């Protein structure tokens, strides 16, 4: 099975559905254990009394509380990574825009060469954002690295005549920042919730479902709704944590706006900041 970050490369809806089915099975296992300890009267309805009484109720409440806490913790981790990826998109778009403007510090022919590379570079960054799956991410990132080498060569050639001046430093600094931010974005897309936390979350979910089946065997509709909500909550956490395959995508408007700007017939020029 192909791996994507920390998780199997499966559609998120399928992961959520499989988790929900697993929780239902765990609930039925809990119900079976309850009936085994206290079989239903012959010819009658199963007793509402739960073997273990208050101790089982206490354990169920405790596990459900810990599960809710763990879901909240993992959601916070996933949301933090989502915010980081969103901020990096804005920072990289700003760095590229500044590099584009500061290319005016070069001679006209060098400016044209640098900006031609920048146009292709911005296109590659948009392709990277739209990459679906680990293979596509690696492929688009390799293309970005090749363009970085080409961009750096163009900047070095363009600033050769005044390399040790503040004028050259302005362009070199933003070019370095652009390259560094692409590396940070790639690392951020590969950074997921630790697998051990996810395994613990799944174990707690199954244990909670089993205890619900053991204690609340007669309230099937209520427990089904609770398990569905737990499954959806876990699915949302995974969705936030998977930028390549999730449905909650990191906004790319800053980079798309830059792409449109640099491809205009009369793209913005002028002295950069």
Secondary structure in CASP SS format (residue, H / E / C, confidence):
PFRMAT SS
TARGET T0000
AUTHOR 0000-0000-0000
METHOD secondary structure of the structure
MODEL  1
X C 1.00
X C 1.00
X E 1.00
X E 1.00
X C 1.00
X C 1.00
X E 1.00
X E 1.00
X C 1.00
X C 1.00
X C 1.00
X H 1.00
X H 1.00
X H 1.00
X H 1.00
X H 1.00
X H 1.00
X H 1.00
X H 1.00
X H 1.00
X H 1.00
X H 1.00
X H 1.00
X H 1.00
X H 1.00
X H 1.00
X H 1.00
X H 1.00
X H 1.00
X H 1.00
X H 1.00
X H 1.00
X H 1.00
X H 1.00
X H 1.00
X H 1.00
X H 1.00
X C 1.00
X C 1.00
X C 1.00
X C 1.00
X C 1.00
X C 1.00
X C 1.00
X C 1.00
X C 1.00
X C 1.00
X C 1.00
X C 1.00
X C 1.00
X C 1.00
X C 1.00
X C 1.00
X H 1.00
X H 1.00
X H 1.00
X H 1.00
X H 1.00
X H 1.00
X H 1.00
X H 1.00
X H 1.00
X H 1.00
X H 1.00
X H 1.00
X H 1.00
X H 1.00
X H 1.00
X H 1.00
X H 1.00
X H 1.00
X H 1.00
X H 1.00
X H 1.00
X H 1.00
X H 1.00
X H 1.00
X H 1.00
X H 1.00
X H 1.00
X H 1.00
X H 1.00
X H 1.00
X H 1.00
X H 1.00
X H 1.00
X H 1.00
X H 1.00
X H 1.00
X H 1.00
X H 1.00
X H 1.00
X H 1.00
X H 1.00
X H 1.00
X H 1.00
X H 1.00
X H 1.00
X H 1.00
X H 1.00
X H 1.00
X H 1.00
X H 1.00
X H 1.00
X H 1.00
X C 1.00
X C 1.00
X H 1.00
X H 1.00
X H 1.00
X H 1.00
X H 1.00
X H 1.00
X H 1.00
X H 1.00
X H 1.00
X H 1.00
X H 1.00
X H 1.00
X H 1.00
X H 1.00
X H 1.00
X H 1.00
X H 1.00
X H 1.00
X H 1.00
X H 1.00
X H 1.00
X H 1.00
X C 1.00
X C 1.00
X C 1.00
X C 1.00
X H 1.00
X H 1.00
X H 1.00
X H 1.00
X H 1.00
X H 1.00
X H 1.00
X H 1.00
X H 1.00
X H 1.00
X H 1.00
X H 1.00
X H 1.00
X H 1.00
X H 1.00
X H 1.00
X H 1.00
X H 1.00
X H 1.00
X H 1.00
X H 1.00
X H 1.00
X H 1.00
X H 1.00
X H 1.00
X C 1.00
X H 1.00
X H 1.00
X H 1.00
X C 1.00
X C 1.00
X C 1.00
X H 1.00
X H 1.00
X H 1.00
X H 1.00
X H 1.00
X H 1.00
X H 1.00
X H 1.00
X H 1.00
X H 1.00
X H 1.00
X H 1.00
X H 1.00
X H 1.00
X H 1.00
X H 1.00
X H 1.00
X H 1.00
X H 1.00
X H 1.00
X H 1.00
X H 1.00
X H 1.00
X H 1.00
X H 1.00
X C 1.00
X C 1.00
X C 1.00
X C 1.00
X H 1.00
X H 1.00
X H 1.00
X H 1.00
X H 1.00
X H 1.00
X H 1.00
X H 1.00
X H 1.00
X H 1.00
X H 1.00
X H 1.00
X H 1.00
X H 1.00
X H 1.00
X H 1.00
X H 1.00
X H 1.00
X H 1.00
X H 1.00
X H 1.00
X C 1.00
X C 1.00
X C 1.00
X C 1.00
X H 1.00
X H 1.00
X H 1.00
X H 1.00
X H 1.00
X H 1.00
X H 1.00
X H 1.00
X H 1.00
X H 1.00
X H 1.00
X H 1.00
X H 1.00
X H 1.00
X H 1.00
X H 1.00
X H 1.00
X H 1.00
X H 1.00
X H 1.00
X H 1.00
X H 1.00
X C 1.00
X C 1.00
X C 1.00
X C 1.00
X C 1.00
X C 1.00
X C 1.00
X C 1.00
X C 1.00
X C 1.00
X C 1.00
X H 1.00
X H 1.00
X H 1.00
X H 1.00
X H 1.00
X H 1.00
X H 1.00
X H 1.00
X H 1.00
X H 1.00
X C 1.00
X C 1.00
X C 1.00
X C 1.00
X C 1.00
X C 1.00
X C 1.00
X C 1.00
X C 1.00
X C 1.00
X C 1.00
END
